[in-house]
Amino acid sequence: MQNRLSGIRIARLVAVVAALSIGCGDQAKRARVVVYTPHGKELLRAYEDAFESKHPGVDVQWIDMGTQQVFDRVNTESARPQGSVWWGGPASVFDQAARLELLEAYEPTWSEHVVASARHPEHFWYGTYVTPEVITFNNRIVPAEDAPKDWDDILLPEWKEKVLIRYPLASGTMRTIFGAMIMRQPTVEDGYVWLARLDVNTKSYAADPTQLYLKLAREEGAVTLWNMPDTDLQIRDNGYPFSYHVPASGTPLLTEGIALIKGGPHREHAVAFYEFVTSREALVRQANDFHRIPARIDLDPDSLPEWIRNVEVRSMDVDWERLGTEGPGWMQHWDEHIKGRGEAYLKERGLKP
């Protein structure tokens, strides 16, 4: 009897191993498309599943990281690219990548349906979303009428030790906001002073968006600078007690891009993924389910959520080319001279914190 049971167990083990071997064999045969992106796990999981269901021979693998981290990785891997698609991040960073010949030109089937400012003139990237930046706050501890209404309001003394900031060197959103704050001042030095005053009020710098959301929800801080779609998504999906104000004087309207990585593997499948996530159907879903504002202008307005149709945003005049070329130097100066020592920075210049 024991020998018989042992035989049954062995047979079952052989069957399991065989099944796993077949599964691994099928997995090995699938073409792997690696996507570098800052778009967040919710959206990425949805489109990994949706694409693979229609393309069973493709294995989509996404790596969720900040925009600057994507740029650095694509640049580092340029001699031997590992990623195929770069999905998400400010147009200014895509422009920088194009100048370094890190991207592959591709004109999507819908190229005529975005305005000229939402695409690269030589087709190295195309815009997917338009993203307004906002002042986000925890509405459990800050009534809407008391929350900062404009950029300069967050520098007021009552917000000292109450501001949370996503570490900007890794974040396209924060690099855009910091760069815009510098450019709205008379000089770059005046912009550094503005950032030093913000540093004085900043309680901590979050390493990634998830930490930022958790810190704000836990009331470790009261207010932050972030973007509208991700704030809305956290309100809806996680029930976080967040509200926001669109800055009264105007806000950067950041164009998010998508591009093929030069020399990336499995170009045919990478193109298919690119087209899939930027199709009309996909953009409408992204607008309704993930609070993204499409850059394409050929979508039926009635297919978009009411908040997009009714949103009123005053656009800030931003020199995106200047941001792309000078922005990295500004961020390096901030990181080396201002972060964590804003008060000393001001005192060195004879200014009151």
N, C-alpha and C positions, 0 to 999 in steps of 0.2 A: 504493500500500500504506500509506504513512504517513498519507494523508488518511483511509483506511478505519479505521486504528487510532485516529486522532484522533476519528473519528466514534463509534467504539465507546466510547472513554473518556468522551466528552461524554454519550453515552446513559446510561452507567453513573452518571455524576455527577448527571445529571438524575433518575435513578431513586432514588439515595441521598437527594438533597435532597427529593424528593417523599415518600419514606418518613419522613424526619425531620419534614417538615411535617405529615404525617398524625399522627405520634406526638405532636408538640407540640400539634396541634389536640385530640387526645384528652385530653392532659394538661390543657389549658386548660379543657376541659369538666368536669373532675372537681371536686367540691366539696372545698375544702381545710379540714381540721379541724386547728387548731394546739393542741397539748397542751403545757402548761408542767408540768414535773415534775422531781423530784430522784431518780427511781427507778433511774437507771443505764442504760447503753446496752444491756446484755444483755437485760433485761426489755423495754425499749422497742422494740428492733428486732423482738423476737419478736411483740409485740402489734401493731405496725404491719403486719407481714406477715400475721398471722392475721386482723386486721380487714379489711384491704384485699382479701384473697382472698374474703371473703364479701360485701364491699361494694365492688365494682370501680369504682363511680362516686365513691368518696371517696378523697382523698389525705390520709393522716394525716402530719402533720409535727410531730415532738416537739422540744422545746428542753429539754435536760438542764441544770439549774442548781440551785443551793442553794435551800432553802425561802425564806429571806429575800429572795433575789434574785427568786424568783417573786412573792412578796408585793409587793415594790417595783415590779416591772414591771406587775402587774395594777393597782396603785394609780395608777401614772403614766399608764397607757393607759385609765383609766376613762372619759374623755370620748369615746374612740374605740377600743374594745377590739379587739385583734388576735387574742388567744387565745380558744379556745372552752371548753377543759376544763383544770382544775387538778387534777392527779393526784399526790398524795403530799405529806406534810408533817404536822407535829404539829397536833392538833385545836386547840390554843391559838392557833396562827397563823390557822387557818380562822375561829375565833371572832372574832379581831381584824378579819379581812376582812369578816365578816358585819356587824359593828358599823359598818363604814364603807360598807356597802351596795355592796360590790364583787362579791357573789355572787348568783346567781339561785336562788330556791327550786325544789327538785325532789325529789319523793318517789319513790324507785326502787321497782320492782316487788317487791323483797325487803325493804322497809323494816321489816317486823315481825320480821325475823330478826337484828336486832342489839339489844343492850341499850341502855337509854336513854342511858347515858353515852357511847355510841359513835355518837351522831348529834346534830345540832342540833335543838332543839325545834321550830323553824320550817322545818326541812328544807333549810337552806342548805348543809349538808355532811353526809356519812355516812362512817362508819369503814370502812376496807378491811382494814387489818392492825393487829395488836397487836405492838409492837416493844420487846423488853427491851434495855436498855443494859448493856454489859459492859466488863470490863477485858481488853483484847486484848494479847497479847505474842508476840514472836518466840521460838518454842520451840527454835530452834537455839542461842540464846545465853542463854535463861532457862528453866531446868527448871520444870515446873509447880508443884513444891513451893516454889520460891523466888519465884514471881511474886506480885504483890499480890493478896490475896484480898478486900479490901474497900476502899472509897473512901479512907479515911484512910491506908492503907498506901502509896499512891502518893506521899504527901508525905514519906516517910522519906528520910533523907540518902542512902541507897544508890542512889536513883533520880535523883539530881541529874545533869542533862545527858543523861538517858536516856529522857525522856518526849517523845513526839511528839503534837501536838494539831492537829486540823483547826480552821482559823480559825473561831471560833464565830459571828461576826456574819453569816456567809453560810449557816450550817448549822443546820437545825432540830434535828438530833440533839444537837449541842453546846450549843445554846441551852437545850435541855431539861436536859441534864446540869448545865450551869453553874447554871441556875435552881434545880434540885433541890438542888444543893450549898449554895446560899445559904439556901434555905428550911429545910434540916435543921440550921442553926445557930441559936443563941438570938436573934441579931439580924442584920440585913442587913450591918452593919459586920463582924460575925464571919464572915459569908459572904465578904465581900471579902478578909478576911485569909486564909481558906482558899484562895481563888483566887490570892492573891499567893504563897502557899507553893507552889501548883502551878506558877505561873510560874517560880519559882526553879528548879524541877526540869525545866522544859521546855527542850528543846534547840532546837526550831523549831516554827513554826506552818505547816501545809500549806495551800496555797491551795484545794485541792479533794480529794475522796476518793481519786482516782487517785494523786495525789502522796503522800498519806498512806500508801497501801498500798505504793507503791514504796519510800519511805523506810524503812518498817518491814521490808520484805522484804530490803532491802540492808543492814540492820543499822546504819542511820544513827541509829537509836534502838532501844530495847528494848521499850517498852510504850506503849500509848495507851488512850484511852477512846473507845469506839465502840459500834455496835449489833450484836446477835447475828446477824441474818439476813445482813447484808453481810459480816460476818467469815466466816461459814460459806460464803458464795458465793465469796469469794476463795480459801478453802482448796480448795474443790472444783474451781472452773473454772480457777484460775491456779496451783494447787499451791503457794501461798505457805505458808511454815512458821509459820502462826499457830495459836495456841490462845487460849482465853479462860476467865475465871472470872466467873460471875454474882456480883456483890458479896453477901457473906454477910449484911449488914444489910438488904438490900433494894435494889431498883432501880426507877427509873421505868418503868412500862409505857406507852409512848407509843402513842396511837391515831393511826394515819395516816388521812388523809381524802381525799375526792374531792369535787369540786364543779363546777358549771357557772359560768363567768364571766359576770357580768351584761352583757347586750347583746352577747355574743360571736357571731360569724358562724356561720351554718349550724346553728342550734339543733337541728333534727331529727337531723342526723348526729352532733352532739355528744352528744345523749341516747343514740343508738344505741351510740356508743363507750363511754360511761359504763356502760351496761347490759352491754355485751359484756365489758369487763375486770373486772366485778364479779359475773359469773354464777357459778353453782356450778362449772361446768366450768373456768372461768378461774381461780378461786381455788384449786381443787384442783391445777391445773397450777402455779400460782405457788408453792404450798406445796412441791410436789415438785421443781420445776425451779429455783426462785429463792429458796427458803428463807424464804418469807413466812408469817407466822402469821395466818390469816384472822380477821377480826373477826366474821364471820357465825357464828351458833350452830346453823345447820340443816344443816351439812355432816356427812356420814357419817364418823365418826372413822376407820374402816378405810381410807378413801380418802386420809387424810393420812399423811405420813411418820412413822416411829416416833419420831424425835427430837421432833416436836411433841407426840405423844401422851404421851411420857414426860418432857418437860422440866419441871423443878422450878424455879420462879422465885418468890422472895419479893417481893411488890409493895411499893414504897415509897409512903407516903402523900404525895401531891403535890397541892397546891392549884392546879389547872390554871387556874382563873379568875384567880387572883393572878398566876400565871406569865404569862398572856396580857396582863394590864394593866400589871404592874410590870416584867416581864422586859425589854422594850426599854430602859428606863432603866438597869437593872442592867448590860446589855451595853454601853451607851454609857459608863458609868462605868468598867467594866473596860477598854474599849478606850482611853480617854483617860488613865487613871491607873495601871493595873496592868500591862497587856501590855508585856513587855520591861523592866519596872522593878519587878518584884515584891520584890526585895531592898531597894530604896530605900523602897518603900511600907511594908514591915515596920519598917525602921529609923526612919522618920519617926514611927512609933507606939510606939517604944521596945521593939520585939519583935525577937527573934533570928531571922534567916532560917532 
